[in-house]
Amino acid sequence: MDLRERLEALREDLLARLVALGASREQIVEAAQGANIDDEHDPEGATIAFEREQVRALSRGTTAQLAQVEAALIRMAEGTYGVCEVCGESIPEGRLEARPTASRCVRHA
């Protein structure tokens, strides 16, 4: 599998993950509707609040990863993929294999 295929597969995985996180969020919201809103005094409230924040954090991280993948695919289309955005030198192939969204060489990472 070449790097473009890996990036496209990663994009699909991240999009699927965002859909799943959205479904999890909806389940948490539904569960919270019947619960006492007072997180401090309701034993279930703290758990619901934690789960809600965990899904929110995972969604933010997944969205950030998706943006990196999209940016890498744009660089591929523009012909600048594999070129360090700081110094203009080539990014080593090993780095791109390990981190296909890399936009900087090892020295500037």
Contacts in CASP RR format, 6 or more apart in sequence:
PFRMAT RR
TARGET T0000
AUTHOR 0000-0000-0000
METHOD contacts of the structure
MODEL  1
MDLRERLEALREDLLARLVALGASREQIVEAAQGANIDDEHDPEGATIAF
EREQVRALSRGTTAQLAQVEAALIRMAEGTYGVCEVCGESIPEGRLEARP
TASRCVRHA
1 9 0 8 1.000
3 76 0 8 1.000
3 81 0 8 1.000
3 96 0 8 1.000
3 97 0 8 1.000
3 100 0 8 1.000
4 73 0 8 1.000
4 76 0 8 1.000
6 100 0 8 1.000
7 69 0 8 1.000
7 72 0 8 1.000
7 73 0 8 1.000
7 76 0 8 1.000
7 100 0 8 1.000
7 101 0 8 1.000
8 73 0 8 1.000
10 65 0 8 1.000
10 69 0 8 1.000
10 100 0 8 1.000
11 66 0 8 1.000
11 69 0 8 1.000
11 70 0 8 1.000
11 73 0 8 1.000
14 62 0 8 1.000
14 65 0 8 1.000
14 66 0 8 1.000
14 69 0 8 1.000
15 66 0 8 1.000
17 62 0 8 1.000
18 59 0 8 1.000
18 62 0 8 1.000
18 63 0 8 1.000
18 66 0 8 1.000
21 55 0 8 1.000
21 58 0 8 1.000
21 59 0 8 1.000
21 62 0 8 1.000
22 55 0 8 1.000
22 59 0 8 1.000
24 55 0 8 1.000
25 52 0 8 1.000
25 55 0 8 1.000
25 56 0 8 1.000
25 59 0 8 1.000
28 48 0 8 1.000
28 51 0 8 1.000
28 52 0 8 1.000
28 55 0 8 1.000
29 52 0 8 1.000
31 48 0 8 1.000
32 45 0 8 1.000
32 48 0 8 1.000
32 52 0 8 1.000
35 42 0 8 1.000
35 44 0 8 1.000
35 45 0 8 1.000
35 48 0 8 1.000
36 42 0 8 1.000
36 44 0 8 1.000
36 45 0 8 1.000
38 45 0 8 1.000
39 45 0 8 1.000
39 46 0 8 1.000
39 48 0 8 1.000
39 49 0 8 1.000
40 46 0 8 1.000
65 101 0 8 1.000
68 101 0 8 1.000
69 101 0 8 1.000
71 101 0 8 1.000
71 103 0 8 1.000
72 81 0 8 1.000
72 100 0 8 1.000
72 101 0 8 1.000
72 102 0 8 1.000
72 103 0 8 1.000
75 81 0 8 1.000
75 82 0 8 1.000
75 83 0 8 1.000
75 103 0 8 1.000
82 90 0 8 1.000
82 91 0 8 1.000
82 96 0 8 1.000
82 102 0 8 1.000
83 89 0 8 1.000
83 90 0 8 1.000
83 91 0 8 1.000
84 90 0 8 1.000
84 91 0 8 1.000
84 103 0 8 1.000
84 104 0 8 1.000
84 105 0 8 1.000
84 108 0 8 1.000
85 103 0 8 1.000
85 104 0 8 1.000
85 108 0 8 1.000
86 104 0 8 1.000
86 105 0 8 1.000
86 108 0 8 1.000
87 105 0 8 1.000
87 107 0 8 1.000
87 108 0 8 1.000
89 105 0 8 1.000
90 105 0 8 1.000
91 102 0 8 1.000
91 103 0 8 1.000
91 104 0 8 1.000
91 105 0 8 1.000
91 106 0 8 1.000
92 105 0 8 1.000
92 106 0 8 1.000
95 102 0 8 1.000
95 105 0 8 1.000
95 106 0 8 1.000
95 109 0 8 1.000
96 102 0 8 1.000
102 109 0 8 1.000
END
